[in-house]
Amino acid sequence: QVQLVESGGGLVQAGGSLRLSCAVSGNLFRIYVMGWYRQAPGEGRELVASITRSDSTNYADSVKGRFTISRDVGMTGVYLQMNSLKPEDTAVYYCHVGIPPLGQNDYWGQGTQVTVSS
C-alpha cells in the first residue's frame, strides 16, 4: 500500500508560478514511476508529467518547457514546478504512483485545484 498527500494548489494569474508537492509513504521500495495528472471540468484525466526511479521523465506537449517534475531520492515525494501558467492549465491535479505490473497497481492523491485567471 502507498499513501499520497498533495499540497500546493491555488489561484494564480496567467504568467505566474505554482509548485505542487506530494508526500508519499508506504511501500516505497516497490514504486517504479511517479507523476502528475490533471482533469479539467468536462474532460478526461490526462498525464502532465512523470518520472521513473531511474529519473527518466515524460511531459505532455502542452507543458514542455514550462513545467518541471522532480522527486526525492527515496521516492518519498514528487513535485511539479509550474511556470508561465496559462488559463488552460486550470484543472484538478492528481499525484500518481505506479507499481509493477504497471497499470495494475495505481495509487492516487486526493487532488488539488489549480486555477489560472486571465
C-alpha positions as CSV (number, residue, x, y, z in Angstrom):
1,Q,0.0,0.0,0.0
2,V,1.0,3.5,-0.7
3,Q,-0.4,6.8,0.6
4,L,-0.2,10.1,-1.1
5,V,-0.9,13.6,0.3
6,E,-0.9,16.6,-2.1
7,S,-0.4,20.3,-1.4
8,G,0.3,23.5,-3.2
9,G,-2.6,24.2,-5.4
10,G,-4.3,27.6,-5.5
11,L,-5.3,30.6,-7.6
12,V,-2.7,32.4,-9.7
13,Q,-2.7,34.9,-12.5
14,A,-1.7,33.9,-16.0
15,G,2.1,34.0,-16.3
16,G,2.5,33.1,-12.6
17,S,4.0,30.1,-11.0
18,L,2.9,27.4,-8.6
19,R,4.7,24.4,-7.0
20,L,2.8,21.2,-6.3
21,S,4.0,18.8,-3.7
22,C,3.1,15.2,-3.0
23,A,4.2,13.4,0.1
24,V,4.5,9.6,-0.4
25,S,4.5,6.9,2.3
26,G,4.1,3.1,2.5
27,N,5.9,0.5,0.3
28,L,8.3,3.0,-1.3
29,F,10.8,0.3,-2.5
30,R,8.2,-1.1,-4.9
31,I,7.5,2.3,-6.7
32,Y,8.6,2.5,-10.3
33,V,7.0,5.7,-11.6
34,M,5.7,8.9,-10.0
35,G,3.8,11.6,-11.8
36,W,1.1,14.2,-12.0
37,Y,-2.2,14.0,-13.9
38,R,-4.9,16.7,-14.3
39,Q,-8.6,16.8,-15.1
40,A,-10.4,19.9,-16.3
41,P,-14.2,20.2,-16.0
42,G,-15.9,18.0,-18.6
43,E,-12.6,16.5,-19.7
44,G,-10.8,13.2,-19.1
45,R,-7.8,12.8,-16.8
46,E,-4.5,13.4,-18.7
47,L,-0.9,12.9,-17.9
48,V,1.0,16.1,-17.2
49,A,4.4,14.7,-16.3
50,S,6.0,11.5,-14.9
51,I,9.4,10.5,-13.6
52,T,10.7,7.0,-13.1
53,R,13.0,5.5,-10.4
54,S,15.9,5.9,-12.9
55,D,14.9,9.6,-13.4
56,S,13.5,9.2,-16.9
57,T,10.9,12.0,-17.4
58,N,8.0,12.4,-19.7
59,Y,5.9,15.6,-20.3
60,A,2.7,16.4,-22.1
61,D,3.4,18.5,-25.2
62,S,1.3,21.3,-23.7
63,V,3.5,21.8,-20.7
64,K,7.0,21.2,-22.1
65,G,9.4,24.0,-21.3
66,R,7.1,25.4,-18.6
67,F,6.7,22.6,-16.1
68,T,9.4,20.6,-14.3
69,I,8.9,17.3,-12.4
70,S,11.3,16.2,-9.7
71,R,11.3,13.6,-6.9
72,D,13.0,12.9,-3.6
73,V,15.8,10.3,-3.7
74,G,13.9,7.9,-1.5
75,M,10.7,8.2,-3.5
76,T,9.2,10.0,-0.5
77,G,8.0,12.9,-2.5
78,V,7.2,14.1,-6.0
79,Y,7.0,17.8,-7.1
80,L,5.7,19.8,-10.0
81,Q,7.1,23.2,-10.6
82,M,4.7,25.1,-12.9
83,N,5.9,28.3,-14.6
84,S,4.3,30.6,-17.2
85,L,0.9,29.3,-16.2
86,K,-2.0,29.7,-18.7
87,P,-5.8,29.7,-18.1
88,E,-5.9,26.3,-19.9
89,D,-3.8,24.8,-17.2
90,T,-6.8,25.2,-14.8
91,A,-7.7,21.7,-13.5
92,V,-7.6,19.4,-10.6
93,Y,-4.1,18.0,-10.3
94,Y,-3.6,14.4,-9.1
95,C,-0.4,12.9,-7.8
96,H,0.1,9.3,-9.1
97,V,2.4,6.4,-8.2
98,G,2.7,3.2,-10.2
99,I,4.0,-0.1,-9.0
100,P,4.7,-3.0,-11.4
101,P,3.0,-4.6,-13.1
102,L,2.2,-1.1,-14.4
103,G,-1.5,-0.4,-14.9
104,Q,-2.5,-2.8,-12.3
105,N,-1.2,-1.0,-9.2
106,D,-2.0,2.6,-9.3
107,Y,-2.3,4.9,-6.4
108,W,-3.7,8.4,-6.4
109,G,-3.8,11.5,-4.3
110,Q,-6.9,13.3,-3.4
111,G,-6.4,16.1,-5.9
112,T,-5.6,19.7,-5.6
113,Q,-7.2,22.6,-7.5
114,V,-5.1,24.8,-9.7
115,T,-6.9,27.9,-11.1
116,V,-5.2,30.3,-13.5
117,S,-7.0,33.5,-14.1
118,S,-6.6,35.5,-17.3
